[in-house]
Amino acid sequence: MSVTVEAIEKRDGRRERAVASRARILEAMVDLIQAGEVQPSAEAVAVRAGVGVRTVFRLFNDVEGLHRGLQQVMDERLAPIYDEPVRGTLAERLDQLVARRAVVFEKLARPKAFADANRSRSPSLTAGHQAFVARQRELLLRHLDGLGPFGGDLLEALDLALSFDAWRRLREDQGLSVEAAQRVVAAMARAVVATMAD
């Protein structure tokens, strides 16, 4: 039995629509999470994406696939920020790194809260968290290479000072504004770097 060109085109058209719908659903879910909906309903996602509720369930019948897709959307949104060059003296690069992390962490705050709330039940969210932490550390080491060979406790202190967890505590638990939190992170990072230089 041969497959007709018309049947192939019809199948390919469905596949293209499914890919486009999937992308709209993921974008809608991230937008809703960033707008403050901790666990967006399928109905809210469908309305925001302009698709039917059945389409949401059909394309995301497995939660792990949804989690992987959400992480991919966030990675794509943050890539331009990560890719910006960091130049200048060590102090200037440190300030740029702190400012960049402030932007990234603010964009990531609600999606990260969603991911952290679901991480214990999701291997893909656990892997995504580990990759995020590793990427932050890799960027730190790459952009602050003027410190020379350093490691041990001071590297761990600098990594913590510039971490999302420190940022979240300053913003949520201590109630600091973005500007105040950025100043505190910069002060912590400068203090650690000054200790390294001694």
N, C-alpha and C positions, 0 to 999 in steps of 0.2 A: 504494500500500500504506500503510495507516494504522498508526500505532504505538499500541498499547493502553496504557491507564492502568497496567495491571499491569506491562507491560514498562518503562515509564518509572519506576515506583516501584522495580522491581528494579534498574534501572540506577542510580538515585539512591542506593539503599541500598548498592550496591557502592562508589559514589563516596564516600559518607560513611564507610564502613569503611576505605577506602583512605586518606582524609585522617586518620582517627583512628590508623590503624596507622603512617602516616608520622610523625605527631607523637610517638607512643610510641617509635619507632625513633630519632628524633633526640634525644629526652630521654635514652634509654638510652645512646646513644653518648656524649653529653656527660657523663653520670654516670660512665661507664666511664673516659673520658679523665681526668676530675677525680679518679677513684680511683687513677690511676697507670698505666692501660693506654695506652701510647703509640700503638699502632695496634690498636684493638679488632677482633677477628675477627668475621665475620658471624655465626658461631655464638653468640659471647658476647653480641652485640647482640640477636640473636633471643631468647635466653633471658631477658635483662634486660627486653626489651620485651614478652615474652609473645606473640610471633608466630613463624611458621615462618621458617626460613632462606630459603626460596624467596621469601617476602614481602619480606625485606630486599633481595634481589637484584632482584626485580621492581620495587619502588618506587624503588630507587636504582641503576638500571642506568647512570647517568652520575655520575661522581665530582664534577663541578662542581655538580650539583644537591645532592649530599650536603654539599659544602663550604658552599654558600649556606645550606642548612638549618641547619647547625651554627652558623654565624654569627648567623642569626636567633634561634636558641634562646638563645645567649649574650647577644645584645642585649636580648632580653626579660627575661632574668634580672637583667641589670645596670641596666636602665632605672630601677627604683625608687631605686637608689643615686644615679644621676646626677641624678634629679629632686628629690632632697632639697635644700631651700633652704640657702644659705650666707649667714649674717648676721653682723653685728658689725663691729668695727674691722678694719682691714686685717690686723693681726697675728692676730686671731681667725679671720678668713676664711682666711688662709694655713694656720693650724693645722687648720681643718676640711677644707680641700682636701687637705692631706697625709694626714690620717686617712682620708678618703674614698678616696683613691687606694690606700692600704694595703689596704683592704677589697677594692676592685675588682681590684687586681693579684694579691692572693692567690687570689681566685676564678678569675682568668683565667690563672694561671701555667701549668697543664698544658694547657688548651685552646690557649693561645698557643704553647706549645712544639710541639704537634701542628701547628698552622697554619704556624708558621715552618719546620718540617721539610718541609712539603709546598708551601710558597709558590712556590718556583722553577718548579714544574710546574703551577701553578693560577692562572689569571687572576682568579678570584673571591677566592681567598685573598690575592692581591696587592692587589686593590682593597679588601678588608676591612681589611688592615693599614694602607693609606693612609688609609682613613676613620677608623680607630681613632686614629691619630696626629693627624689633623686635629681630631677631636673632643676629644682631650685638650688640645690647644692652644686650641681655642675656649672650652672650659670654664675654662682658666687665665685667658684674657683677660677673660671675662665675670665671673668671681668676684673677680678682683683689679683691678677697674677703678679703685680708689682710688689706684693708682700714677700716674695721669695718663698723658699720652702718653709712652710709652717704646717702645723697639725696639732694633734692632741687636744688638750682641754680648750685652748684658745680658739681653734677652728670650730670646735663644737659650740662654744659660746657665741661666736659670730654667726654660725648657722642658725642657732636658736633666736638670736636677736633679730635676724632678718626673716624669720619663719612666719608662715600664715597663722600658726597658733599664737605667737606673740601678738601679731596684728589683731586677731580676733579678740584676744583678751583686752587689749587697749581700747578697741572700738566698742565691744559689747559689754564686757564686765566692768571696765573702768569708765565707760561713757565718753571717751575722748572723741573730738571731731577728727575728720581725716587729717587736717593740717596739724593738729596737736599730736596725733598718733605718729604722723610722719616725723615730726620733730623728735619725739621720744625715741623712735627706732633709730633715727640718724645719730642721736646722742649715744645710745647704747653701742651702735656699730663703731662710731669713732673712738669710744672709750676702749673697746676691745682691740681695735687696730692700733691704737696708741700703745697698749700693753704689748702687742706683738712687736712693735718697733723698738721697744726697750731692750 
